[in-house]
C-alpha cells in the first residue's frame, strides 16, 4: 500500500486506536510474527489450535510497525510496559475480527486504485491460468499478479494491498473451499473480467455437488463492474451450459434488476467457442496451435507440455485482447512461459525425466498429469500417485477412475502411496502389470534410486498433504 497509515486503517475498520501514532505509515499486513518487519502491521489470527495474540510482542520485536488486536486484554501488559519504561508506544488498533479488518482495509485501498483487474477461479488450474494470463498481458502492460496461490480469505486481501499505483493490470487468483467464501471475496474488489477454468470435484466434500461448486464459484461475477466480461471454458459441460443460459436469458442468471450488461466469452476446442484452438500439435518440448477468434488466426507456441495448457493459453489471449494488448505481442510473451514450481515442473537428470506435479491433485489434474507423462518421448513411464483428498463420499470411485485412465494410457508402472491410492491400483490392475504400493515416502525414494534407468519418465502427483515433493527433492537435489 502507498499513502496509507494507521489512521486510514482505523477509519476503514471502524476500530479504535489504543495507543501509538495514527500517522505511522503501513505498507501491508503480516500474519506471521517472525516475518514482521518495518512497515508491516501484525494481524493476529485466531485459529482452531493457535491464537496469534500470543505473538504480538514477538511481532514488534521483529520490527512490526503496528498491530491489530481482537482482545484488548492481550496487549494491556505490553502497553503498560511501554508507558512504565517511558518508551514511545507502537500503534495498536482494536478491531472485532483481524481477518475481516484486513479485508476491509484491502477494500478501501483497492477503491483508490485505477487499473484493469481480472479474477481467476475454478476447480483446477487457477494458478497456472493466472500465471499465463499475467504473461500474456505483459506483452503490453505493467502487470501485477497474485504471488503463488495466495487466493484465500487472507491471501486475497494481502494480494490487493501489494498492488502499486503504477500497475496497469492485475491478475487476482480467487479460491474457495466452503460456502460463502467467494461471496465474501467478491465484496473486496471491482473486476473488469472474471475467468472460470472448470468445475471439478475439488472441495465436493464440503459443498456436496458440482452444481453447488458452480453456484459458489459463480459469485466471482458479483465483483464485475458494468460491461464486465466473463470468460468460461466452453469444453466444460457445466460452464458451457451456464454460458448458453446467460446468453439465452440474462435476467434468469443475474436477476431482473441487473443492469451491468455483462458479456459472456467462451474458450476451448469446440467449434462454437469464441476463442478456439485448431491444428494442435504436441512435441517433446511443448505445444503448437492456432488461436482462432472471429476473422483472426494467429500461431501460438507454448514451451510447456499438456493439452490442458492450450485452454489456459486461449483464455490468456482472450483476456489480453479484451484489455487492449496486441494479440501477436501477447502470443510472443506466452512463448516465454516456463511453468510453476511443483506444477508439472520437468527436470532431466542422468537420462531420467522427472515431472514434479505434486502441489495438489484432483481427478482432472491427475489425468492432465498422466497426459503429460505420456507425451514424454521415453522408453519406460512410471507414475507415482498418492491420495487425492477432500473428494467426499465418492472418493474411492474417483481414485478407481484415475486408475482406469492410467491403465488405458501408456503408463508402464504405477507406484502408489496412501490408503486411497490403493483404489487407483484396483482401477488399473487389469491394464498395468507392474503396480506397487508403498507405506512411506522413503520407501518410494529408495525404490526409485535403485531402479531408475536412462530413458525413463516419472510423474509425481498427489494432494499437497501427501508430500510427494519430498521424494522429488531427494532424487534430483
Buried (B, 14 or more C-beta within 10 A) or exposed (E): BEEBBBBBBBEBBEBEBBBBBBEBBBBBBBBBBEEBEEBBBBBBBEEEEEBBBEBBBEBBEBBBBBBBBBEEEBBEEBBEEBEEEEEEBBBBBBBEBBBBBBBBBBBBBBEEBEBBBBBBBBBBBBBBBBBBBBBBBBBBBEBBBBEBBBBBBBBBBBBBBBBEEEBBBBBBBBBBBEBEBBBBBBEBBBBBBBBBBBBBBBBBBBBEEBEBBBBBBBBBBBBBEEEBBBBBBBBBEBBBEBBBEBEEEBEEBBEEEEEEEBBBBBBBBEEEBBBBBEEEEBEEEBBBBBBBBEEEEBEBBBBBBBBBBBBBBBBBBBBBBBBEBEBBBBBBBBEEBEBBEBBBBBEEEEEBBBBBBBBBBBBBBBBBBBBBBBBBEBEBBBBBBBBBBBBBEBBBEBBBBBBBBBBBBBBBBBBBBBEBBBBBBBBBBEBBEEBBBBEEBEBBBBBBEEEBEEEBBBBBBBBBEBBBBBBBEBBBE
